[in-house]
Amino acid sequence: MAGTQTALVQRVENPVLWSDFPDPDVIRVGDTYYMISTTMHFMPGAVLLRSYDLGHWEIVSHVFSVLDDYPAARLEEGKNMYGSGMWAASLRYYNGLFYVLFCANDTHRTYLFTAADAAGPWMRHEIRGFFYDASLLFDDDGKVYVVHGNTTVRITELSTGLDGAKPGGLDVCIVQEKTGNGLGYEGNHIYKIDGRYYLFSIYWPEGSMRTEACFTTDSLKHDWIKEDVLCDDMNYHHQGVAQGGIVDTPDGKWYAMLFQDRGAAGRMPVLVPFRWNGIFPRFGEGGKVPAAVSVTSTNPGYVYSPWSGSDDFVYPSVSGGTVRLKEFWEWNHIPDSRLWSVENGSGLCIQTGSVRQNVVRAQNTLTQRLPGPRCEARVTLDGSFLNDGDYAGLCAFQSCYGFIGLKKAQGKIFLVTVEKTYGEKEPYASRADFDRGTETFVLPFDGTTVEISFRADFQDMKDTVVFYYKCHGQWKQLGKPHRLYFMLDHFTGCRAALFIYSTEKAGGKATFRDFRLSAD
C-alpha cells in the first residue's frame, strides 16, 4: 500500500494489508511502529515493516538473507523446507537495540537477531533449546524471559547472555490445555503493563473458530487468570481474527495487530482497537472487529514505499557484483547467485543448474506477495536460450500452482499452461511433489519472446487465476480459470513467481523484462 498521508486522522480498511503477512508482532519506538511477519522458506527472511499510523506500511528490511545453508534450504538432493523455516517471530526494542526471536521448524533451533537500526545490519545469535512460538519479555528488574509452547505454554528465564535457559532460573507452566480443543494454546505474546503480566495466546475451541485469549497475573510466581478477548470472523467464512501483538500510541490508545485467514491469498494483518476494562482488555467494538479503523499519523505527509510492485530489472552496478533487488522480492529457498543476474539493464536472467521435475522444485524462483482482493501480474519473457525440456514463465505460486509460459520440445517453442490441482481435504499432498504437473493447454508458438499475464481473484475466497498472452497487440485468454488453495504443506499465500526449470538437461536460460503488478 503506498500513498501520501495528507490528513492527521484517517480511516483504514481491514485487513490493513490485503496480502500474506502472517503471525504479526508489532512495537512502537518513539513515533514509529514496526511489524515483523513470518516468511518460512522464502529468502531473504523475517520481513520487517514500518509505519507511522498502524494502517499504512512499507518494508524496511529483512532480518537475514540466509538462515541455515544446507541441502533442503537450497532445494537440493530432493529435499525442501516448505512450510518450515522462520516462524512467528517476537519483536522487541530494549535499551537501544531491536530484538527478533524465533524458532525454525526445519532445524529445530531458536534464533535471536539484534540491531541498533531496524534497517540493519542484524547480528545473529542462537539460543540453546527449541522455543516454539516464543515471545520475549524484558522485565523491570533486568531479568529476561521467554514464553513458549503449544498446548503447554511455559515461561522460562534466560541467562544474562541470552544464550539459553538460566540454570536455576524461573521455569514454570502458565497454561496446560486439557479440554481437547482442536488447536491448543499457541501464538504467544507476553507483556508487562502497569505492573501486571499479560499473555495473549490463541486456541481453537471445538465447534468454534480461532479465538484470542488473554491470561494475566500480578506475579510470575502466582497463578494466571484467563478471559477470551476476541472471537469474531468479520462475517468472513468463519475465519477467526486472532494471534498477534499489541501496541499503544503516543496519545494513549491501544491496538492489536492480529491476522485472519483469507483462503488462497494467505493470512492478513487486521488492526483491532481495544480498551482496558479493569484488568482485562476489551477487543473491538462491541466484541466485533470493525471493518474500518481510525488511525492517527505521527508523520503526516510521509510517502510509503510499496510493499509489492513492478520492476524493470534495471539496477545500478554494485561493487563486488552484488545486486540488492527491491525489498518486495523474495526467493523461493536459497538462490544460487551464480545462476541469476540483472546485467546491463537487459532484464532478469535465470539459468538452470540441474534437472528438476516441476516449478516447486525449481531453483532461483523469484517471488513476491500478491495484493488483493484482485490483482494482475504480467511480464515479458524471452525464451531464446531455452533447451529442449525447459519450461519458463509466470506462476501463481503455491503448492496447487498454475503457470503460463514457454516450453521447448524437439527444437520447437510452445506456449503452455501447467497446473497442479488438489482437493481441499489434502492439506499435505505436495510436500514431496515430484510430479510434472498437468499441461492444460499447449499452443505452437512462432517466436521466442512473449508477453504473459495472470489475473487473480481472491474476493470472498473465490481463489481463481486466469492466464493470458498478448497476440498482435491483444490479450487473449489461454485455458480455463485455475482454482487455488491455501494448503498446509507450503503454509503461505499465493505469490507471483518468475521461474525456469529444465526437465532434460541443465543450462537453459530465460530472461524476464518489464514485470508489472497491480491491484484492482
C-alpha positions, 0 to 999 in steps of 0.5 A: 500500500503506498500513498501520501498521508495528507490528513492527521486522522484517517480511516483504514480498511481491514485487513490493513494489508490485503496480502500474506503477512502472517503471525504479526508482532508489532512495537512502537519506538518513539513515533514509529511502529514496526511489524515483523511477519513470518516468511518460512522458506522464502529468502531473504527472511523475517520481513520487517515493516514500518509505519507511522499510523498502524494502517499504512506500511512499507518494508524496511528490511529483512532480518537475514538473507540466509538462515541455515545453508544446507541441502533442503534450504537450497532445494537440493538432493530432493529435499525442501523446507516448505512450510518450515523455516522462520516462524512467528517471530517476537519483536522487541526494542530494549535499551537501544537495540531491536530484538527478533526471536524465533524458532525454525521448524526445519532445524529445530533451533531458536534464533535471536537477531539484534540491531541498533537500526531496524534497517540493519545490519542484524547480528545473529545469535542462537539460543540453546533449546527449541522455543516454539512460538516464543515471545520475549519479555524484558522485565523491570528488574533486568531479568529476561524471559521467554514464553513458549509452547503449544498446548503447554505454554511455559515461561522460562528465564534466560541467562544474562547472555541470552544464550539459553535457559538460566540454570536455576532460573524461573521455569514454570507452566502458565497454561496446560490445555486439557479440554481437547480443543482442536488447536491448543494454546499457541501464538504467544505474546507476553507483556508487562503493563502497569505492573501486571503480566499479560499473555495473549495466546490463541486456541481453537475451541471445538465447534468454534473458530480461532479465538484470542485469549488473554491470561494475566497475573500480578506475579510470575510466581502466582497463578494466571487468570484467563478471559477470551478477548476476541472471537469474531470472523468479520462475517468472513467464512468463519475465519477467526481474527486472532494471534498477534501483538499489541501496541499503544500510541503516543496519545494513549490508545491501544491496538492489536495487530492480529491476522485472519485467514483469507483462503488462497491469498494467505493470512492478513494483518487486521488492526483491532482497537481495544480498551482496558476494562479493569484488568482485562482488555476489551477487543473491538467494538462491541466484541466485533472487529470493525471493518474500518479503523481510525488511525492517527499519523505521527508523520503526516505527509510521509510517502510509503514505499510499496510493499509489492510492485513492478520492476524493470530489472534495471539496477545500478552496478554494485561493487563486488557484483552484488545486486540488492533487488527491491525489498518486495522480492523474495526467493523461493529457498536459497538462490544460487547467485551464480545462476541469476543476474540483472546485467546491463539493464537487459532484464532478469536472467535465470539459468538452470543448474540441474534437472528438476521435475516441476516449478516447486522444485525449481531453483532461483524462483523469484517471488513476491506477495500478491495484493488483493482482493484482485490483482494482475501480474504480467511480464515479458519473457524471452525464451531464446536460450531455452533447451529442449525440456525447459519450461519458463514463465509466470506462476501463481505460486503455491503448492496447487500452482498454475503457470503460463509460459514457454516450453521447448520440445524437439527444437520447437517453442510452445506456449503452455499452461501447467497446473497442479490441482488438489482437493481441499481435504489434502492439506499435505499432498505436495510436500514431496511433489515430484510430479510434472504437473498437468499441461492444460493447454499447449499452443505452437508458438512462432517466436521466442519472446512473449508477453504473459499475464495472470489475473487473480481473484481472491474476493470472498475466497473465490481463489481463481487465476486466469492466464493470458498472452498478448497476440498482435497487440491483444490479450487473449485468454489461454485455458480455463480459470485455475482454482487455488488453495491455501494448503498446509504443506507450503503454509503461505499465500499465493505469490507471483513467481518468475521461474525456469526449470529444465526437465532434460538437461541443465543450462537453459536460460530465460530472461524476464523484462518489464514485470508489472503488478497491480491491484484492482 
